[in-house]
Amino acid sequence: MNNDNLPLGQIAVVDDTAANLHLLCNLLEDAGYDVRPFPRGKLALEGIAYSPPDLVLLDIQMPEINGYEVCEKLKAQELTQNIPIIFISALNETFDKVKAFQVGGVDYISKPFQAEEVLARVATHINLYQIKKKLRETNIIQGEKLAEQNIQLRQLNQSLEKANQELQRQYDQLQKTQLQLIKTEKMSTLGGLVAGVAHEINNPLNFIQGNLKYALGYIDDLLGHLDLYQQEYKPTPGIEENAEDIELDFLIEDLPKLIRSMVEGVERIGKISTSLRTFSRTDTDKETEFNLHEGLNSTLLILKYRLKANEQRPAIEIVKKYGDLPAVKCHAGQINQVFMNLLANAIDALDESNAGKTFEEIQKDPNRITIETKLSEDKKNILVGITDNGKGMADEVKTRIFEQGFTTKEVGKGTGLGMAIAHQIVVTTHGGTLTVDSELGQGTKFGIHLPI
């Protein structure tokens, strides 16, 4: 390996698993980096504070103090707050990765490690850190010489502006990359989970459905045989007494009904499974024809548990005003993700608006989400409106609702990524528009415009 082509720097690796620590240290040292291993979070905090490195590779799950707490403590100290932190973890849930970014991480690497990925991510973030560090040092030097170098002020300002623009460009690009990565991970995890559940349902469902068909026929044959037996033979007193004890006439009448109700239940489960598969459709590189109503219905099914009544409020009403729509060419899985984000956001808004209200007060003015679909007047776009009758938004919130990282929810309840992901999918990926119309006390409406 040609180490001359790699950026050099000092890296702190924090991992309580000796094998992982050894593997990462060898990989980075072979690439030309100065590596300092730490097997515990507390030991790492002391070592990093004593001699700050250029980058920290930080495991999440550790005894005594986990990676999130280590990151928060480093970000709280002026001496270490600018050091880039890359999390390393075997956890694949999107929540853990989002939390890593929230506490100050700049990236993450999943176990088992891919050497090329580790080196590429490390090189990128050390480059960015060195650029920032150089800018800070340059600013200090310029400040000290400012009084005696007034002639050079214009050139230095121009150089600094150019460097800041480049840094901002790289930072913006990094944010876009992180957002795309999180979006892909969320869709892949959720889609895979739902598809797996649907698959697991189908196997026993097909078994039950096939057997119920034969069971119903067997029962009809047995009941027919029993009827013939009663006609041809005179039952003994013991048989008559037993027939009365078990309510034979009721059983003969009710058993076929019971089996037929089971058949209806199996058919209903089959429809639910179909909706789950519709929601979990995997995107390909090419757009495919998709029925938006199927996507909306499957998303509502996934969120059904949140729409049901509970101790605090009645059920949330869903009003569907579906128009006659053609299939639209799109990435179906991504569009379903937009529906999921917007509908979940509407449910959150309604729950927030219920704060301080009694069950009876909410019942008088029920929570409601209205979904309307139609063609635009020029027949070139499909319009989807999702409206809630919650408390609405202030103008300041409306102007920032699609910003990455912006949220009005409490810490731990919102990441500020849902609306940004929805906006990216609709606008960037599909060339449409995503709008919001809201007033305080009047509810909120999100409008999706997709070209046909």
C-alpha positions in Angstrom: 0.0 0.0 0.0 1.2 3.5 -0.9 0.9 5.4 2.3 2.1 8.6 0.6 -1.4 8.9 -1.0 -3.2 8.8 2.3 -3.7 11.7 4.7 -1.7 11.1 7.9 -3.0 11.9 11.4 -3.5 10.6 14.9 -6.6 8.4 15.6 -8.0 7.2 18.9 -9.8 3.9 18.7 -12.2 3.1 21.6 -13.7 -0.5 21.7 -14.1 -2.9 24.6 -13.8 -5.9 22.3 -10.1 -6.8 22.1 -10.5 -8.4 18.6 -12.1 -5.4 17.1 -9.6 -3.1 18.8 -6.7 -5.1 17.5 -8.2 -5.4 14.0 -8.8 -1.6 13.6 -5.4 -0.6 15.0 -3.5 -2.9 12.6 -5.6 -1.7 9.7 -5.0 2.0 10.4 -1.3 1.6 11.4 -0.7 -0.2 8.1 -2.3 2.7 6.3 0.2 5.1 7.9 -1.9 6.5 10.8 -0.7 7.0 14.4 -3.2 4.9 16.4 -4.0 5.1 20.1 -6.2 2.2 21.4 -8.5 2.5 24.4 -10.4 -0.5 25.8 -12.8 1.6 28.0 -14.7 4.8 27.6 -13.4 6.5 30.9 -9.8 5.7 29.9 -10.4 7.2 26.5 -11.8 10.4 28.0 -8.7 10.9 30.0 -6.3 10.0 27.2 -8.1 12.2 24.6 -8.3 15.2 27.0 -4.5 14.8 27.7 -3.6 14.6 24.0 -6.4 15.3 21.5 -6.3 13.2 18.3 -7.4 14.1 14.8 -10.2 11.6 14.8 -12.0 9.2 17.2 -13.4 5.8 16.3 -15.9 5.1 19.0 -17.8 1.9 19.9 -21.4 2.4 21.1 -22.1 -0.6 23.4 -19.5 -0.5 26.2 -19.5 -1.2 30.0 -19.4 1.7 32.5 -20.1 4.4 30.0 -21.4 3.9 26.5 -20.3 5.5 23.3 -23.2 8.1 23.2 -22.1 9.4 26.7 -18.5 9.5 25.7 -19.4 11.5 22.6 -21.5 14.0 24.6 -18.7 14.5 27.1 -16.2 15.2 24.4 -18.5 17.6 22.6 -19.1 19.4 25.9 -15.3 20.3 26.3 -13.8 23.2 24.3 -10.6 21.3 23.8 -12.2 18.2 22.2 -15.5 19.5 20.9 -14.3 19.9 17.3 -12.7 16.4 17.0 -14.7 14.3 14.5 -16.2 11.1 15.9 -17.1 8.1 13.9 -19.3 5.5 15.6 -18.6 1.8 15.2 -21.4 -0.6 16.1 -23.0 -3.9 15.1 -26.4 -2.4 15.7 -28.3 -2.0 12.5 -31.4 -0.2 13.7 -31.9 3.3 12.1 -32.7 4.7 15.6 -29.2 4.1 16.9 -27.5 5.7 13.8 -29.8 8.8 14.1 -29.0 9.1 17.8 -25.3 8.9 16.9 -25.7 12.0 14.7 -27.8 13.8 17.3 -25.1 13.5 20.0 -22.4 14.9 17.7 -21.1 12.0 15.5 -20.1 12.7 12.0 -20.4 9.2 10.6 -20.7 5.5 11.5 -19.1 2.2 10.5 -21.0 -1.1 10.9 -19.5 -4.3 12.1 -18.2 -6.5 10.6 -15.7 -4.0 9.1 -14.9 -3.6 5.4 -11.3 -2.4 5.2 -11.9 -0.2 2.2 -14.9 1.5 3.8 -13.1 2.1 7.0 -10.1 3.7 5.3 -12.3 5.8 3.0 -14.4 7.2 5.8 -11.4 7.9 8.0 -9.6 9.7 5.2 -12.6 11.8 4.4 -13.2 13.0 8.0 -9.5 13.6 8.8 -9.3 15.7 5.7 -12.3 17.8 6.8 -10.9 18.1 10.3 -7.5 19.2 9.1 -9.1 21.8 6.8 -11.1 23.2 9.7 -8.1 23.1 12.0 -6.0 24.9 9.4 -8.7 27.6 9.0 -8.8 28.2 12.8 -5.0 28.5 12.9 -5.0 30.7 9.9 -7.6 33.0 11.5 -5.5 33.3 14.7 -2.4 34.2 12.8 -4.3 36.7 10.7 -5.8 38.3 13.8 -2.3 38.8 15.4 -0.9 40.3 12.2 -4.0 42.4 11.3 -2.7 45.7 12.7 0.6 45.6 10.7 -0.7 43.9 7.6 -3.5 46.2 6.5 -2.2 46.1 2.9 -2.7 42.3 2.8 -6.1 42.4 4.4 -8.1 42.2 1.2 -6.1 39.2 -0.2 -6.3 37.4 3.1 -10.1 38.0 3.3 -10.5 36.7 -0.2 -8.5 33.6 0.6 -10.5 33.0 3.8 -13.8 33.4 2.0 -12.8 30.9 -0.6 -11.7 28.4 2.0 -15.0 28.9 4.0 -17.0 28.4 0.8 -15.2 25.2 0.1 -15.7 24.0 3.6 -19.4 24.9 3.5 -19.7 23.0 0.2 -18.1 19.9 1.7 -20.2 20.2 4.8 -23.4 20.6 2.7 -22.4 17.6 0.6 -21.7 15.6 3.8 -25.2 16.4 5.1 -26.8 15.3 1.8 -24.8 12.1 1.9 -25.8 11.4 5.5 -29.5 12.2 4.8 -29.4 9.8 1.8 -27.7 7.1 3.8 -30.3 7.4 6.6 -33.2 7.4 4.2 -31.9 4.3 2.5 -31.3 2.5 5.8 -34.7 3.4 7.1 -36.5 2.2 4.0 -34.4 -0.9 3.7 -35.0 -1.8 7.4 -38.7 -1.1 7.5 -39.3 -2.6 4.1 -37.4 -5.7 5.0 -39.2 -6.1 8.3 -42.7 -5.7 6.8 -41.9 -8.0 3.9 -40.6 -10.6 6.3 -43.7 -10.4 8.5 -45.9 -10.8 5.4 -43.9 -13.8 4.3 -44.1 -15.4 7.7 -47.9 -14.8 7.8 -48.4 -16.3 4.3 -46.8 -19.7 5.1 -49.2 -20.7 7.9 -52.0 -18.8 6.3 -51.9 -20.9 3.1 -51.8 -24.0 5.2 -54.9 -23.0 7.2 -56.7 -21.7 4.2 -56.2 -25.0 2.3 -57.1 -27.2 5.3 -60.3 -25.2 6.1 -61.6 -25.9 2.6 -61.3 -29.6 3.2 -62.5 -29.3 6.8 -65.7 -27.7 5.7 -66.3 -30.5 3.2 -65.5 -33.1 5.8 -67.9 -31.5 8.3 -70.7 -31.4 5.7 -70.1 -35.1 5.0 -70.1 -36.0 8.7 -73.2 -34.1 9.5 -74.9 -35.6 6.5 -73.9 -39.1 7.7 -75.1 -38.3 11.2 -78.5 -37.2 9.8 -78.8 -40.4 7.8 -77.8 -42.4 10.9 -80.5 -40.7 12.9 -83.1 -41.6 10.2 -82.1 -45.2 9.8 -81.4 -46.2 13.4 -83.4 -45.6 16.6 -81.0 -44.1 19.2 -80.7 -45.7 22.6 -81.6 -43.7 25.8 -77.9 -43.2 26.5 -77.3 -41.7 23.1 -80.3 -39.4 23.4 -79.2 -38.2 26.8 -75.7 -37.5 25.5 -77.1 -35.6 22.5 -79.2 -33.4 24.8 -76.1 -32.8 27.1 -73.9 -31.6 24.2 -76.8 -29.7 22.5 -76.4 -31.7 19.3 -79.0 -29.7 17.4 -77.1 -26.5 18.1 -73.8 -28.0 17.3 -75.1 -29.3 13.9 -76.4 -25.8 13.1 -73.5 -23.7 14.5 -70.4 -25.8 13.4 -70.6 -24.9 9.7 -71.1 -21.3 10.6 -68.1 -21.4 12.8 -65.9 -22.8 10.1 -67.2 -20.3 7.5 -66.4 -17.4 9.9 -62.8 -18.8 10.2 -62.6 -18.8 6.4 -63.6 -15.1 6.4 -61.0 -14.4 9.0 -58.3 -16.1 6.9 -59.4 -14.1 3.9 -59.1 -10.9 5.9 -55.6 -11.9 7.1 -54.7 -12.5 3.4 -55.8 -9.0 2.5 -53.7 -7.6 5.3 -50.7 -9.6 4.1 -51.2 -8.2 0.6 -51.2 -4.7 1.9 -48.0 -5.3 3.8 -46.3 -6.6 0.7 -47.6 -3.5 -1.2 -46.0 -1.2 1.4 -42.7 -3.0 1.4 -42.1 -2.9 -2.3 -38.4 -2.8 -3.0 -37.2 0.1 -5.3 -35.2 -0.6 -8.4 -33.0 1.7 -10.3 -35.9 2.3 -12.7 -39.3 3.7 -11.9 -42.3 1.4 -12.1 -46.0 1.8 -12.5 -47.6 2.2 -9.1 -51.2 2.7 -7.8 -50.9 5.5 -5.2 -54.2 4.4 -3.5 -52.6 1.0 -2.7 -49.6 2.7 -1.2 -51.8 5.0 1.0 -54.0 2.1 2.1 -51.0 -0.1 3.0 -49.4 2.7 4.9 -52.7 3.3 6.9 -52.7 -0.4 7.7 -49.1 -0.2 9.1 -50.2 2.8 11.2 -53.6 1.4 12.3 -52.4 0.7 15.8 -51.8 4.4 16.3 -55.2 5.4 14.9 -57.2 3.2 17.3 -58.9 4.6 20.4 -57.0 4.5 23.7 -57.5 5.7 27.2 -56.7 9.3 26.3 -58.7 9.8 23.1 -61.2 8.2 20.7 -60.1 6.7 17.5 -58.7 9.1 14.8 -61.1 9.3 11.9 -59.7 8.7 8.4 -61.6 10.4 5.6 -60.7 9.2 2.1 -61.6 11.3 -0.9 -59.9 9.3 -3.6 -60.2 10.5 -7.1 -59.9 8.4 -10.3 -56.1 8.2 -10.8 -53.9 6.6 -13.3 -50.9 4.6 -12.2 -47.8 6.8 -11.8 -44.2 5.9 -12.7 -42.2 6.3 -9.5 -40.0 4.5 -6.9 -42.9 2.9 -5.0 -41.0 2.1 -1.8 -39.8 5.7 -1.5 -43.3 7.2 -2.1 -44.7 4.8 0.6 -42.0 6.3 2.9 -43.3 9.8 2.2 -46.8 8.7 3.0 -45.6 7.1 6.2 -43.7 10.2 7.3 -46.6 12.6 6.5 -49.3 10.5 8.1 -47.2 9.7 11.2 -46.5 13.5 11.5 -50.2 14.2 11.3 -50.9 11.7 14.1 -48.2 13.3 16.2 -49.8 16.7 15.6 -53.2 15.5 16.7 -51.8 13.9 19.8 -50.1 17.2 20.7 -53.3 19.1 20.1 -55.1 16.8 22.5 -52.8 17.8 25.4 -55.0 19.1 28.3 -58.3 18.0 26.8 -60.6 15.3 28.3 -61.8 12.3 26.4 -65.3 13.9 26.1 -63.9 17.2 24.8 -62.0 15.4 22.0 -65.1 13.3 21.2 -67.1 16.4 20.6 -64.6 17.6 18.0 -63.0 14.3 16.8 -59.4 14.0 15.6 -59.5 13.7 11.8 -57.1 13.1 9.0 -58.4 13.6 5.5 -56.6 12.1 2.4 -57.6 13.5 -0.9 -56.3 12.5 -4.3 -57.0 14.0 -7.7 -55.6 14.9 -11.1 -54.4 18.5 -11.7 -56.5 20.5 -14.2 -53.9 20.1 -17.0 -53.9 16.3 -16.3 -50.1 16.4 -16.0 -49.8 15.9 -12.2 -51.3 13.8 -9.5 -52.1 15.7 -6.4 -52.3 14.1 -2.9 -53.4 16.1 0.1 -53.0 14.9 3.7 -54.9 17.2 6.1 -55.2 17.0 9.9 -57.4 19.2 12.2 -54.7 19.6 14.8 -53.4 22.8 16.3 -51.5 24.0 13.2 -48.1 25.6 12.8 -46.6 29.1 13.4 -45.1 30.8 10.4 -41.6 30.3 11.7 -42.2 26.5 11.9 -43.6 26.4 8.4 -40.6 28.1 6.8 -38.3 25.5 8.4 -40.4 22.4 8.3 -38.3 20.7 5.6 -34.9 21.7 7.0 -32.7 18.7 7.9 -32.4 18.4 11.7 -35.3 20.8 12.4 -37.9 19.5 14.8 -40.5 20.9 17.2 -40.7 17.7 19.2 -39.2 16.9 22.6 -35.7 15.5 22.8 -35.9 11.7 22.0 -39.2 12.0 20.1 -38.1 13.6 16.9 -34.9 13.5 14.7 -35.8 16.4 12.3 -35.1 14.0 9.4 -38.6 12.8 8.4 -39.8 15.9 6.6 -36.3 16.4 5.0 -36.4 12.9 3.7 -39.9 13.3 2.3 -38.9 16.5 0.6 -35.8 14.9 -0.9 -37.8 12.0 -2.3 -40.6 14.1 -3.8 -38.6 17.0 -5.1 -35.1 15.6 -5.9 -35.9 12.0 -6.8 -39.3 12.4 -8.5 -39.2 16.0 -9.7 -42.4 17.0 -7.9 -43.3 19.5 -5.2 -44.1 19.1 -1.5 -46.0 22.0 0.1 -47.4 22.8 3.5 -50.3 25.0 4.3 -51.1 25.7 8.0 -52.4 28.2 10.5 -52.4 28.1 14.2 -55.7 26.6 15.4 -56.7 25.6 11.9 -54.8 22.4 11.3 -52.2 21.5 8.6 -52.3 20.3 5.0 -49.3 18.7 3.2 -49.6 18.7 -0.6 -47.7 16.2 -2.8 -47.6 17.0 -6.6 -46.1 14.2 -8.7 -45.7 14.4 -12.5 -47.4 11.6 -14.4 
